[in-house]
Amino acid sequence: MRKIIIYIALVIGICFIIPIFLTVKFKVKEVATENKIILDIEKYAYSDFGTIRLLHKNTSEIEEVPLDEYVTAVVSAEIPVDYDIEAIKAQSVATRTYTIYKIIHGSKHENADICDDASCCQAWISRENRIEKWGENGIDNMNKIIQAVNATVGEVITYEGQIINAFFHSNSGGKTETVSNVWGGTDLPYLQAVETAGEEEYSQYSSEVTFTKEELLNKLKESYKDIQIDFGNNESIKILELTDGNRVKTIRLGNKELSGVEARRIFGLKSANFNVTIKDEKITFKVTGNGHGVGMSQTGADALAKQGKTYKEILSHFYTGIDITKFN
């Protein structure tokens, strides 16, 4: 009888221990994978454009993508993930606004709303490539971007009730540019030149490009066959006029006068904010800023965020007289 009681006790004990062991094991596993969970992108009831047609330029494939999933991929590609969360929120709203504006005002692409080419529309990166690019911080970085998008879900920038053309760029060099000085046409009241402190702390703030005299002449001949420069004449290469944003508006290069935007393109400069020095056989362009300079500066946004500004304050700084509203 005593042996039977012992056996019964062992069986009962095992029945209690096994569930406890499995439960503990499961909980350990759950804790171990807790930081590997990718957050969900919040759903928002867009009246229009809740799903967009994205053209992948490399494959010519058109993919239907939920708007905020697309915004998450663009933000991941366009702004450094180590920037302050308020700067990333500002980028999220600017990206969503830019996307909807482009769709409303007509796509460049047949059967697609927008493409994944930064030189044409906006940069874009797949979820898999994002995680691979970020390495061991992939999930944490992904969640940071999703948190920024979720915090601003449905929000767009408007001026007098209309969606704006929310241009953005890398580094303004301390001052943004009015839109007409870059692309011509009529100025837009919300895209004016504004100053931003703190951008000089970023690597994008300054760069330098040097050519020999022969190299410079050959570069110009690709666009102007009849170009002539008398390098012995100090007036042969001269900046003639600056823009509101302190960029080169007009520069004399020999027998030609070019816009700063065109000179930037020809010489592969990061900005039209530059000066030129000639020493012996070398001609050096010292460049300030990175990008066209119109709208929101990303480094400027991060600098303002570090000064305690919210994303709404950042957007209101770069886009003059705007409102931030829920899209419907």
PAKOLPA-162289 format. One record per residue (C-alpha): x negated, y, z negated; residue in one letter. Coordinates in steps of 0.25 Angstrom, whole numbers, plus 5000, padded with zeros to 4 digits. Last residue first. Layout:
# PAKOLPA-162289
XYZA...
# end
This chain:
# PAKOLPA-162289
504052555181N502552585177F502352625163K501752765162T500452835160I500552975164D499553065172I499153205171G497753185176T497253045178Y495853025171F496153075157H497653025157S497052885160L496152895148I497152945139E498052835143K496952735141Y496752785127T495552875124K494652845112G493352905117Q492952755121K494252765130A493752895137L492452825140A493152705146D494052785154A492852865159G492152735163T493352695171Q493552835177S495052865180M495452945192G494452975204V492952965202G492652885215H491752785208G490552785198N490052915191G488852995193T487852975205V486453015207K486253005222F484752995225T484053025238I482552975239K481553005249E480853115241D481853155230K483353195234I484353205224T485853185226V487053205216N488253115213F489653115210N490253045222A490152915214S489552775215K488752805227L488652715239G487952815248F488952835259I490152815249R489652915239R489353015250A490753005255E491353035242V490353145240G490953205253S489953225264L489353345271E488453305283K487253365290N486253315279G487053265267L487853375261R488753325250I490253365247T491153325235K490153265226V490753235213R490953325201N492353285199G492953415205D492053385217T490653435220L490153515233E488953525241L488053405237I486753425245K485853335254I485353425266S485153545257E483853505252N483353495267N482153405269G483153285269F483753345282D484953245283I485653205296Q486853125297I487353105312D487752955309K488652985297Y489252875290S488152765291E487152885293K487352925279L486752795273K485652805283N485352945278L485352905264L484452785267E483452875274E483352975263K483152865253T484352825245F484552825230T485852795222V486052835207E487152795197S487852865185S489152845177Y489352705180Q488452655169S489352725159Y489052825148E489152945158E490652915158E490852975144G491653105147A492753105157T493053225166E494253235175V494453265190A495853245194Q496653125199L498053155192Y498353275201P498053205214L497153275224D497553275238T496753205249G495253175248G494753035243W493753075233V493853225230N495353215232S495453125220V494853215209T493653155203E493353105189T492253165180K491153105171G490553025181G491852965185S491552825182N492252695187S493452735195H494952755194F496052795203F497452795198A498352835210N499452885201I500852815199I501952935200Q502752995188G502053125188E500753055188Y500752905184T499752805178I500252665176V500652575164E501352445166G500352375156V499452465149T499052385137A499252255145N498152305155V497152335144A497452205137Q497252135150I495852195152I495452165138K495952025139N495152005152M493952055144N494151955133D494351845142I493051865151G492151905139N491351775142E491151815156G491751945161W491551915176K492151775174E493351825167I493651935177R493351835189N494451745184E495451855181R495251905196S494552045198I495152165205W494552295209A495552405214Q496052455228C495052465240C493652465235S494052385222A494552275231D495652195224D496852235233C498152315231I499652295235D499452185245A500252155258N499452245267E498352315258H498152465257K499352475248S500352585247G500652695238H501452615228I500452495228I499252585226K499952665215Y500252535208I498752485208T498252625204Y499152625192T498852485187R497352515188T497452645181A498252585170V497252465168S496052565169Q496652645158A496852515150K495352475153I494952615148A495752595135E495152455133I493752515133D492852475144Y492152335143D493052275154V492352365164P493452425174I493852385188E493852235188A494652205175S495552315178V495852265192V496152125186A497052175175T497752265185V498052145194Y498652065182E499452195179D500052205192L500452055193P499651995205V500151955219E498951905227E498551945241I497351865247E496451935257S495351855251T494251955247N495252075247K496252005236H497452085239L498352105227L499852105228R500452165216I501452115205T502152215195G502152315207F503552365204D504452375192S503352325183Y503852245171A502552225164Y501852085160K500652095151E499352025156I499151905147D497951895138L496851795142I496551695131I495051655129K494951725115N495851635108E495151505114T494451475102A495551505093V496551415100E495451305100K495351315085V496851315083K496951195092F495951115083K496551165070V497951115075T497350985080L496650955067F497950995059I498750905068P497750785066I497650805051I499150785047F499350655055C498050605050I498450635035G499750555037I499050435043V498050435032L499050445021A499850325028I498550245028Y498250275013I499750235010I499550105017I498250075010K498950094996R500050005000M
# end
